Amino acid sequence: MKKGKEYELLVEQIYNELSRDAVITQDEYIMGLESGRTRQIDVTIRQNIANVELLIIVQVKDWGRKADVKVIDEFISVIRDVRASKGILVCIAGFTRKAKEYAKRQSIELYSAHTAINHKWSFGLKIPAIRILHIFEFSFQTSVPVTGGEKITFTKIPAFRNKNGVIPITKMVDYALEGRQLECSTIWNQFDVSHKGIYCNIVNDEFRELVQLTGQYKFIKTDVSQSLLLPTEYRAIVDHVKDEITATFVGEKDVLPLLKDASKWTKTDSKKFNKNQVHLESECIFLIIDGDKYYLRYKFRFNGLNKSYSIC
């Protein structure tokens, strides 16, 4: 593999994530109309906008030094030669101040591409996060069969199960609600569980099939808080002219631990949160059942990444 090829492939991947309706090609050769010679382009982006075919060319530098004005000058000649609509320079080391000023006047975009999988290309990506936490109070009433004259003791914290094994209390709530959304009402809402084959150890710590399970819930409050997600999996580009960061991929494995860790969140006003930047936006349902606390569902999405997840 030629030197710099791996970095070119990263840039190609990032632009595929940024421009899903475009045709992205790595290592393309285009005939120069002025020079009469073939030009090697690291990455090309071809896109049709309003029936106009656009060609954007990207040159990639996996250098240990900043790209300077000379690099911009050479790139301008390539843009003109292949009649590109736009030119983009990507350099992992960044650009000199004069190069940035020159590129801005020439409408050339300057970026560096980053990923967590290569320490040379990684940086401390921090993604603002907002969590909307809906808090509900729940209570259950169970009916199970007993025999006449049976000595009865009650299990303080009963458990549920079916033929597949233990059913978490949050799953029992899902059974009770049958997938419908919780109503954010401060009055008690009644529900019944009609599913067959559910057992509970409420009596004598023995699992017996439920005759009836009823319950009620009411909405307590909604808390809004903010934090920072420090992803261990990501791809991103940094705009060196506008000084902006755009994340094109973030691994979701870091999200759930963050959502569950109350110490990482501080209360905020959702109106103050800047939703114009790439951020993690989550909505959670928090249950209080007999004084014990449970998370029921998590829904989260990355604004700008077109990703959404639901975790129970």
C-alpha atoms as a printed R data frame, in Angstrom:
    type eleno elety resid chain resno       x       y       z
1   ATOM     1    CA   MET     A     1   0.000   0.000   0.000
2   ATOM     2    CA   LYS     A     2   1.424   3.385  -1.035
3   ATOM     3    CA   LYS     A     3   2.283   5.928   1.608
4   ATOM     4    CA   GLY     A     4  -0.796   7.896   2.621
5   ATOM     5    CA   LYS     A     5  -3.200   5.384   1.070
6   ATOM     6    CA   GLU     A     6  -4.743   4.412   4.429
7   ATOM     7    CA   TYR     A     7  -5.486   8.045   5.244
8   ATOM     8    CA   GLU     A     8  -7.056   8.499   1.801
9   ATOM     9    CA   LEU     A     9  -9.356   5.544   2.520
10  ATOM    10    CA   LEU     A    10 -10.404   7.168   5.796
11  ATOM    11    CA   VAL     A    11 -11.259  10.395   3.956
12  ATOM    12    CA   GLU     A    12 -13.219   8.416   1.358
13  ATOM    13    CA   GLN     A    13 -15.190   6.716   4.136
14  ATOM    14    CA   ILE     A    14 -15.963  10.036   5.821
15  ATOM    15    CA   TYR     A    15 -17.248  11.605   2.597
16  ATOM    16    CA   ASN     A    16 -19.391   8.544   1.931
17  ATOM    17    CA   GLU     A    17 -20.966   9.178   5.329
18  ATOM    18    CA   LEU     A    18 -21.353  12.896   4.667
19  ATOM    19    CA   SER     A    19 -22.713  12.633   1.114
20  ATOM    20    CA   ARG     A    20 -24.791   9.478   0.805
21  ATOM    21    CA   ASP     A    21 -26.393  10.582  -2.475
22  ATOM    22    CA   ALA     A    22 -23.030  11.311  -4.138
23  ATOM    23    CA   VAL     A    23 -20.625   8.984  -5.950
24  ATOM    24    CA   ILE     A    24 -17.339   8.863  -4.037
25  ATOM    25    CA   THR     A    25 -14.251   7.421  -5.745
26  ATOM    26    CA   GLN     A    26 -10.817   6.934  -4.273
27  ATOM    27    CA   ASP     A    27  -7.703   7.262  -6.481
28  ATOM    28    CA   GLU     A    28  -9.274   8.475  -9.734
29  ATOM    29    CA   TYR     A    29  -7.374   9.646 -12.815
30  ATOM    30    CA   ILE     A    30  -8.778  12.599 -14.778
31  ATOM    31    CA   MET     A    31  -7.385  14.108 -17.981
32  ATOM    32    CA   GLY     A    32  -6.345  17.740 -17.553
33  ATOM    33    CA   LEU     A    33  -7.877  19.945 -20.237
34  ATOM    34    CA   GLU     A    34  -5.150  22.579 -20.047
35  ATOM    35    CA   SER     A    35  -2.096  20.447 -19.318
36  ATOM    36    CA   GLY     A    36  -3.056  17.558 -21.589
37  ATOM    37    CA   ARG     A    37  -1.831  15.074 -18.948
38  ATOM    38    CA   THR     A    38  -3.571  12.722 -16.567
39  ATOM    39    CA   ARG     A    39  -4.119  14.033 -13.058
40  ATOM    40    CA   GLN     A    40  -4.258  11.634 -10.108
41  ATOM    41    CA   ILE     A    41  -6.966  12.682  -7.628
42  ATOM    42    CA   ASP     A    42  -7.012  11.109  -4.176
43  ATOM    43    CA   VAL     A    43 -10.809  11.286  -3.762
44  ATOM    44    CA   THR     A    44 -13.507  12.543  -6.124
45  ATOM    45    CA   ILE     A    45 -17.085  13.453  -5.247
46  ATOM    46    CA   ARG     A    46 -19.609  13.504  -8.100
47  ATOM    47    CA   GLN     A    47 -23.069  14.829  -7.397
48  ATOM    48    CA   ASN     A    48 -26.090  15.899  -9.414
49  ATOM    49    CA   ILE     A    49 -27.800  19.002  -8.068
50  ATOM    50    CA   ALA     A    50 -30.750  20.430 -10.015
51  ATOM    51    CA   ASN     A    51 -29.631  18.449 -13.091
52  ATOM    52    CA   VAL     A    52 -26.157  19.972 -12.905
53  ATOM    53    CA   GLU     A    53 -23.240  17.521 -12.634
54  ATOM    54    CA   LEU     A    54 -20.731  18.678 -10.033
55  ATOM    55    CA   LEU     A    55 -17.181  17.415  -9.615
56  ATOM    56    CA   ILE     A    56 -15.450  18.012  -6.290
57  ATOM    57    CA   ILE     A    57 -11.852  16.915  -5.929
58  ATOM    58    CA   VAL     A    58 -10.129  16.106  -2.651
59  ATOM    59    CA   GLN     A    59  -6.382  15.952  -2.148
60  ATOM    60    CA   VAL     A    60  -5.194  14.200   1.009
61  ATOM    61    CA   LYS     A    61  -1.941  14.784   2.906
62  ATOM    62    CA   ASP     A    62  -0.901  12.417   5.695
63  ATOM    63    CA   TRP     A    63   1.939  14.741   6.644
64  ATOM    64    CA   GLY     A    64   3.785  15.532   9.825
65  ATOM    65    CA   ARG     A    65   3.928  19.224   8.926
66  ATOM    66    CA   LYS     A    66   1.323  21.838   8.110
67  ATOM    67    CA   ALA     A    67   0.382  22.450   4.486
68  ATOM    68    CA   ASP     A    68   1.487  25.896   3.295
69  ATOM    69    CA   VAL     A    69   0.628  28.408   0.561
70  ATOM    70    CA   LYS     A    70   2.657  26.461  -2.018
71  ATOM    71    CA   VAL     A    71   0.370  23.444  -1.543
72  ATOM    72    CA   ILE     A    72  -2.690  25.664  -2.053
73  ATOM    73    CA   ASP     A    73  -1.163  27.135  -5.210
74  ATOM    74    CA   GLU     A    74  -0.431  23.723  -6.719
75  ATOM    75    CA   PHE     A    75  -3.927  22.532  -5.886
76  ATOM    76    CA   ILE     A    76  -5.535  25.554  -7.575
77  ATOM    77    CA   SER     A    77  -3.867  24.587 -10.846
78  ATOM    78    CA   VAL     A    78  -5.242  21.046 -10.566
79  ATOM    79    CA   ILE     A    79  -8.768  22.338  -9.865
80  ATOM    80    CA   ARG     A    80  -8.648  24.489 -12.996
81  ATOM    81    CA   ASP     A    81  -7.059  21.793 -15.121
82  ATOM    82    CA   VAL     A    82  -9.756  19.163 -14.461
83  ATOM    83    CA   ARG     A    83 -12.575  21.769 -14.396
84  ATOM    84    CA   ALA     A    84 -13.630  20.837 -10.859
85  ATOM    85    CA   SER     A    85 -16.552  22.682  -9.284
86  ATOM    86    CA   LYS     A    86 -14.790  22.782  -5.928
87  ATOM    87    CA   GLY     A    87 -11.539  21.736  -4.302
88  ATOM    88    CA   ILE     A    88 -10.985  20.315  -0.808
89  ATOM    89    CA   LEU     A    89  -7.609  19.839   0.874
90  ATOM    90    CA   VAL     A    90  -7.266  17.436   3.793
91  ATOM    91    CA   CYS     A    91  -4.082  17.475   5.886
92  ATOM    92    CA   ILE     A    92  -3.794  15.699   9.230
93  ATOM    93    CA   ALA     A    93  -1.221  18.244  10.496
94  ATOM    94    CA   GLY     A    94  -3.398  21.220   9.579
95  ATOM    95    CA   PHE     A    95  -2.470  24.388   7.677
96  ATOM    96    CA   THR     A    96  -0.377  27.506   8.142
97  ATOM    97    CA   ARG     A    97  -2.136  30.797   8.840
98  ATOM    98    CA   LYS     A    98  -1.269  32.206   5.403
99  ATOM    99    CA   ALA     A    99  -2.492  28.998   3.752
100 ATOM   100    CA   LYS     A   100  -5.848  29.382   5.516
101 ATOM   101    CA   GLU     A   101  -6.175  33.004   4.416
102 ATOM   102    CA   TYR     A   102  -5.244  32.157   0.818
103 ATOM   103    CA   ALA     A   103  -7.595  29.158   0.676
104 ATOM   104    CA   LYS     A   104 -10.486  31.228   2.008
105 ATOM   105    CA   ARG     A   105 -10.013  33.811  -0.760
106 ATOM   106    CA   GLN     A   106  -9.938  31.000  -3.340
107 ATOM   107    CA   SER     A   107 -13.028  29.218  -1.872
108 ATOM   108    CA   ILE     A   108 -10.984  26.092  -1.118
109 ATOM   109    CA   GLU     A   109 -12.094  24.098   1.898
110 ATOM   110    CA   LEU     A   110  -9.460  22.922   4.385
111 ATOM   111    CA   TYR     A   111  -9.954  19.942   6.670
112 ATOM   112    CA   SER     A   112  -8.226  17.325   8.748
113 ATOM   113    CA   ALA     A   113  -9.790  13.865   9.104
114 ATOM   114    CA   HIS     A   114  -9.786  11.958  12.393
115 ATOM   115    CA   THR     A   115 -10.648   8.543  13.766
116 ATOM   116    CA   ALA     A   116 -10.205   6.769  17.087
117 ATOM   117    CA   ILE     A   117  -8.701   3.612  15.566
118 ATOM   118    CA   ASN     A   118  -5.359   5.255  14.756
119 ATOM   119    CA   HIS     A   119  -3.632   7.244  17.511
120 ATOM   120    CA   LYS     A   120  -1.877   9.404  14.907
121 ATOM   121    CA   TRP     A   121  -5.240  10.571  13.563
122 ATOM   122    CA   SER     A   122  -7.175  10.693  16.827
123 ATOM   123    CA   PHE     A   123  -8.001  13.646  19.044
124 ATOM   124    CA   GLY     A   124 -10.139  14.268  22.105
125 ATOM   125    CA   LEU     A   125 -13.569  14.398  20.478
126 ATOM   126    CA   LYS     A   126 -16.206  15.699  22.901
127 ATOM   127    CA   ILE     A   127 -19.859  15.592  21.912
128 ATOM   128    CA   PRO     A   128 -22.354  17.710  23.876
129 ATOM   129    CA   ALA     A   129 -25.196  15.574  25.226
130 ATOM   130    CA   ILE     A   130 -28.657  16.360  26.532
131 ATOM   131    CA   ARG     A   131 -30.832  13.926  28.517
132 ATOM   132    CA   ILE     A   132 -34.574  14.298  29.011
133 ATOM   133    CA   LEU     A   133 -35.572  12.087  31.938
134 ATOM   134    CA   HIS     A   134 -39.270  11.351  32.532
135 ATOM   135    CA   ILE     A   135 -39.846  10.039  36.086
136 ATOM   136    CA   PHE     A   136 -42.849   7.862  36.955
137 ATOM   137    CA   GLU     A   137 -44.013   6.129  40.122
138 ATOM   138    CA   PHE     A   138 -45.333   2.566  39.728
139 ATOM   139    CA   SER     A   139 -47.131   0.064  41.972
140 ATOM   140    CA   PHE     A   140 -48.281  -3.524  41.323
141 ATOM   141    CA   GLN     A   141 -50.942  -5.760  42.872
142 ATOM   142    CA   THR     A   142 -50.672  -9.511  42.225
143 ATOM   143    CA   SER     A   143 -53.047 -12.465  42.629
144 ATOM   144    CA   VAL     A   144 -51.702 -16.038  42.733
145 ATOM   145    CA   PRO     A   145 -53.383 -19.353  43.691
146 ATOM   146    CA   VAL     A   146 -53.107 -20.703  47.251
147 ATOM   147    CA   THR     A   147 -54.561 -23.820  48.890
148 ATOM   148    CA   GLY     A   148 -56.863 -23.915  51.911
149 ATOM   149    CA   GLY     A   149 -55.029 -24.007  55.224
150 ATOM   150    CA   GLU     A   150 -51.677 -23.172  53.571
151 ATOM   151    CA   LYS     A   151 -49.318 -21.240  55.788
152 ATOM   152    CA   ILE     A   152 -48.413 -18.104  53.858
153 ATOM   153    CA   THR     A   153 -45.429 -15.811  53.944
154 ATOM   154    CA   PHE     A   154 -44.889 -12.991  51.468
155 ATOM   155    CA   THR     A   155 -41.723 -12.268  49.531
156 ATOM   156    CA   LYS     A   156 -40.595  -8.691  50.174
157 ATOM   157    CA   ILE     A   157 -39.216  -8.159  46.661
158 ATOM   158    CA   PRO     A   158 -41.016 -10.580  44.314
159 ATOM   159    CA   ALA     A   159 -39.617 -11.727  40.998
160 ATOM   160    CA   PHE     A   160 -41.322 -12.721  37.753
161 ATOM   161    CA   ARG     A   161 -40.518 -15.328  35.143
162 ATOM   162    CA   ASN     A   162 -41.931 -17.205  32.189
163 ATOM   163    CA   LYS     A   163 -40.801 -20.291  30.278
164 ATOM   164    CA   ASN     A   164 -37.780 -18.392  28.975
165 ATOM   165    CA   GLY     A   165 -36.492 -17.401  32.402
166 ATOM   166    CA   VAL     A   166 -36.566 -14.437  34.739
167 ATOM   167    CA   ILE     A   167 -38.470 -11.359  33.588
168 ATOM   168    CA   PRO     A   168 -36.925  -8.055  34.734
169 ATOM   169    CA   ILE     A   169 -39.326  -5.686  36.435
170 ATOM   170    CA   THR     A   170 -38.918  -3.237  33.541
171 ATOM   171    CA   LYS     A   171 -40.046  -5.943  31.110
172 ATOM   172    CA   MET     A   172 -43.102  -6.529  33.288
173 ATOM   173    CA   VAL     A   173 -43.945  -2.868  32.860
174 ATOM   174    CA   ASP     A   174 -43.650  -3.339  29.102
175 ATOM   175    CA   TYR     A   175 -45.990  -6.322  29.327
176 ATOM   176    CA   ALA     A   176 -48.435  -4.231  31.310
177 ATOM   177    CA   LEU     A   177 -48.347  -1.310  28.920
178 ATOM   178    CA   GLU     A   178 -48.299  -3.559  25.817
179 ATOM   179    CA   GLY     A   179 -45.907  -1.220  24.049
180 ATOM   180    CA   ARG     A   180 -47.918   1.966  24.461
181 ATOM   181    CA   GLN     A   181 -46.320   5.164  25.636
182 ATOM   182    CA   LEU     A   182 -46.607   6.274  29.249
183 ATOM   183    CA   GLU     A   183 -48.918   9.223  29.721
184 ATOM   184    CA   CYS     A   184 -47.293  12.206  31.403
185 ATOM   185    CA   SER     A   185 -50.227  12.736  33.727
186 ATOM   186    CA   THR     A   186 -50.068  13.435  37.450
187 ATOM   187    CA   ILE     A   187 -53.212  11.319  38.052
188 ATOM   188    CA   TRP     A   188 -52.931   7.554  38.631
189 ATOM   189    CA   ASN     A   189 -53.322   5.488  35.444
190 ATOM   190    CA   GLN     A   190 -54.596   1.911  35.861
191 ATOM   191    CA   PHE     A   191 -53.393  -1.115  33.875
192 ATOM   192    CA   ASP     A   192 -53.775  -4.911  33.810
193 ATOM   193    CA   VAL     A   193 -51.421  -7.652  32.625
194 ATOM   194    CA   SER     A   194 -53.356 -10.282  30.677
195 ATOM   195    CA   HIS     A   195 -50.399 -12.354  29.446
196 ATOM   196    CA   LYS     A   196 -50.569 -16.079  30.204
197 ATOM   197    CA   GLY     A   197 -47.665 -18.105  31.492
198 ATOM   198    CA   ILE     A   198 -46.201 -15.519  33.826
199 ATOM   199    CA   TYR     A   199 -45.175 -16.712  37.276
200 ATOM   200    CA   CYS     A   200 -44.426 -14.805  40.487
201 ATOM   201    CA   ASN     A   201 -42.804 -15.859  43.786
202 ATOM   202    CA   ILE     A   202 -44.801 -13.458  45.956
203 ATOM   203    CA   VAL     A   203 -46.147 -16.336  48.137
204 ATOM   204    CA   ASN     A   204 -43.725 -18.530  50.090
205 ATOM   205    CA   ASP     A   205 -40.967 -17.676  47.608
206 ATOM   206    CA   GLU     A   206 -42.494 -20.208  45.185
207 ATOM   207    CA   PHE     A   207 -43.130 -19.345  41.547
208 ATOM   208    CA   ARG     A   208 -46.858 -19.670  40.901
209 ATOM   209    CA   GLU     A   209 -48.742 -18.694  37.770
210 ATOM   210    CA   LEU     A   210 -50.367 -15.303  38.071
211 ATOM   211    CA   VAL     A   211 -54.133 -15.205  38.233
212 ATOM   212    CA   GLN     A   212 -54.155 -11.455  37.921
213 ATOM   213    CA   LEU     A   213 -51.679  -8.596  37.889
214 ATOM   214    CA   THR     A   214 -52.918  -5.048  38.123
215 ATOM   215    CA   GLY     A   215 -51.094  -1.825  38.691
216 ATOM   216    CA   GLN     A   216 -51.042   1.891  38.438
217 ATOM   217    CA   TYR     A   217 -48.611   4.658  37.638
218 ATOM   218    CA   LYS     A   218 -48.423   8.400  37.647
219 ATOM   219    CA   PHE     A   219 -46.036  10.978  36.257
220 ATOM   220    CA   ILE     A   220 -43.772  12.719  38.791
221 ATOM   221    CA   LYS     A   221 -41.627  15.144  36.826
222 ATOM   222    CA   THR     A   222 -39.247  15.640  33.890
223 ATOM   223    CA   ASP     A   223 -35.594  16.518  34.436
224 ATOM   224    CA   VAL     A   224 -33.349  17.931  31.698
225 ATOM   225    CA   SER     A   225 -29.591  17.650  32.100
226 ATOM   226    CA   GLN     A   226 -26.442  17.962  30.034
227 ATOM   227    CA   SER     A   227 -23.107  16.169  29.794
228 ATOM   228    CA   LEU     A   228 -20.283  15.359  27.386
229 ATOM   229    CA   LEU     A   229 -19.911  12.107  25.456
230 ATOM   230    CA   LEU     A   230 -16.272  11.066  25.003
231 ATOM   231    CA   PRO     A   231 -16.609   8.356  22.335
232 ATOM   232    CA   THR     A   232 -14.007   5.633  21.901
233 ATOM   233    CA   GLU     A   233 -15.258   4.991  18.357
234 ATOM   234    CA   TYR     A   234 -15.702   7.888  15.961
235 ATOM   235    CA   ARG     A   235 -14.869   9.467  12.620
236 ATOM   236    CA   ALA     A   236 -14.842  13.231  12.223
237 ATOM   237    CA   ILE     A   237 -13.490  16.097  10.159
238 ATOM   238    CA   VAL     A   238 -12.270  19.467  11.382
239 ATOM   239    CA   ASP     A   239 -12.879  22.546   9.238
240 ATOM   240    CA   HIS     A   240  -9.708  24.650   9.564
241 ATOM   241    CA   VAL     A   241 -11.276  27.725   7.956
242 ATOM   242    CA   LYS     A   242 -14.526  27.846   9.947
243 ATOM   243    CA   ASP     A   243 -13.021  26.123  13.022
244 ATOM   244    CA   GLU     A   244 -15.879  23.592  13.214
245 ATOM   245    CA   ILE     A   245 -15.999  19.850  13.928
246 ATOM   246    CA   THR     A   246 -18.363  17.470  12.132
247 ATOM   247    CA   ALA     A   247 -18.708  13.915  13.414
248 ATOM   248    CA   THR     A   248 -19.769  11.438  10.700
249 ATOM   249    CA   PHE     A   249 -19.793   8.304  12.861
250 ATOM   250    CA   VAL     A   250 -20.025   7.695  16.596
251 ATOM   251    CA   GLY     A   251 -20.136   4.218  18.140
252 ATOM   252    CA   GLU     A   252 -23.120   3.712  20.402
253 ATOM   253    CA   LYS     A   253 -21.400   1.452  22.959
254 ATOM   254    CA   ASP     A   254 -20.340   4.470  25.048
255 ATOM   255    CA   VAL     A   255 -23.831   5.940  25.205
256 ATOM   256    CA   LEU     A   256 -25.651   3.626  27.627
257 ATOM   257    CA   PRO     A   257 -23.011   3.849  30.421
258 ATOM   258    CA   LEU     A   258 -23.163   7.634  30.137
259 ATOM   259    CA   LEU     A   259 -26.962   7.730  30.306
260 ATOM   260    CA   LYS     A   260 -26.971   5.549  33.436
261 ATOM   261    CA   ASP     A   261 -24.247   7.439  35.322
262 ATOM   262    CA   ALA     A   262 -26.085  10.193  37.210
263 ATOM   263    CA   SER     A   263 -22.778  11.727  38.358
264 ATOM   264    CA   LYS     A   264 -21.940  12.710  34.763
265 ATOM   265    CA   TRP     A   265 -25.014  14.922  34.310
266 ATOM   266    CA   THR     A   266 -25.860  18.438  35.466
267 ATOM   267    CA   LYS     A   267 -29.323  19.974  35.289
268 ATOM   268    CA   THR     A   268 -29.899  22.536  32.585
269 ATOM   269    CA   ASP     A   269 -32.598  24.395  30.686
270 ATOM   270    CA   SER     A   270 -33.264  22.643  27.370
271 ATOM   271    CA   LYS     A   271 -33.852  26.034  25.727
272 ATOM   272    CA   LYS     A   272 -30.235  26.961  26.409
273 ATOM   273    CA   PHE     A   273 -28.868  23.853  24.687
274 ATOM   274    CA   ASN     A   274 -27.348  24.525  21.259
275 ATOM   275    CA   LYS     A   275 -29.064  22.045  18.947
276 ATOM   276    CA   ASN     A   276 -27.399  23.421  15.828
277 ATOM   277    CA   GLN     A   277 -24.207  21.496  16.512
278 ATOM   278    CA   VAL     A   278 -23.724  17.748  16.358
279 ATOM   279    CA   HIS     A   279 -24.860  16.398  19.692
280 ATOM   280    CA   LEU     A   280 -26.349  13.416  21.471
281 ATOM   281    CA   GLU     A   281 -30.007  13.829  22.330
282 ATOM   282    CA   SER     A   282 -31.572  11.217  24.623
283 ATOM   283    CA   GLU     A   283 -34.947  10.595  26.180
284 ATOM   284    CA   CYS     A   284 -35.260   8.166  29.105
285 ATOM   285    CA   ILE     A   285 -38.047   6.779  31.270
286 ATOM   286    CA   PHE     A   286 -37.170   6.352  34.945
287 ATOM   287    CA   LEU     A   287 -39.348   4.216  37.236
288 ATOM   288    CA   ILE     A   288 -39.758   4.261  41.036
289 ATOM   289    CA   ILE     A   289 -41.278   0.968  42.211
290 ATOM   290    CA   ASP     A   290 -41.642   0.490  45.961
291 ATOM   291    CA   GLY     A   291 -38.742   2.867  46.515
292 ATOM   292    CA   ASP     A   292 -36.433   1.036  44.058
293 ATOM   293    CA   LYS     A   293 -35.283   2.875  40.957
294 ATOM   294    CA   TYR     A   294 -35.181   1.463  37.429
295 ATOM   295    CA   TYR     A   295 -34.587   2.703  33.895
296 ATOM   296    CA   LEU     A   296 -37.298   1.468  31.522
297 ATOM   297    CA   ARG     A   297 -36.349   2.733  28.074
298 ATOM   298    CA   TYR     A   298 -33.683   4.807  26.380
299 ATOM   299    CA   LYS     A   299 -34.151   6.513  23.074
300 ATOM   300    CA   PHE     A   300 -31.292   8.510  21.677
301 ATOM   301    CA   ARG     A   301 -30.162  10.006  18.425
302 ATOM   302    CA   PHE     A   302 -27.156  11.847  17.121
303 ATOM   303    CA   ASN     A   303 -28.287  15.120  15.642
304 ATOM   304    CA   GLY     A   304 -26.566  15.503  12.290
305 ATOM   305    CA   LEU     A   305 -25.692  11.798  12.025
306 ATOM   306    CA   ASN     A   306 -29.231  10.575  11.218
307 ATOM   307    CA   LYS     A   307 -28.989   7.814  13.823
308 ATOM   308    CA   SER     A   308 -31.517   6.817  16.423
309 ATOM   309    CA   TYR     A   309 -31.619   3.908  18.849
310 ATOM   310    CA   SER     A   310 -34.036   2.447  21.354
311 ATOM   311    CA   ILE     A   311 -32.734   0.384  24.256
312 ATOM   312    CA   CYS     A   312 -34.889  -1.419  26.825
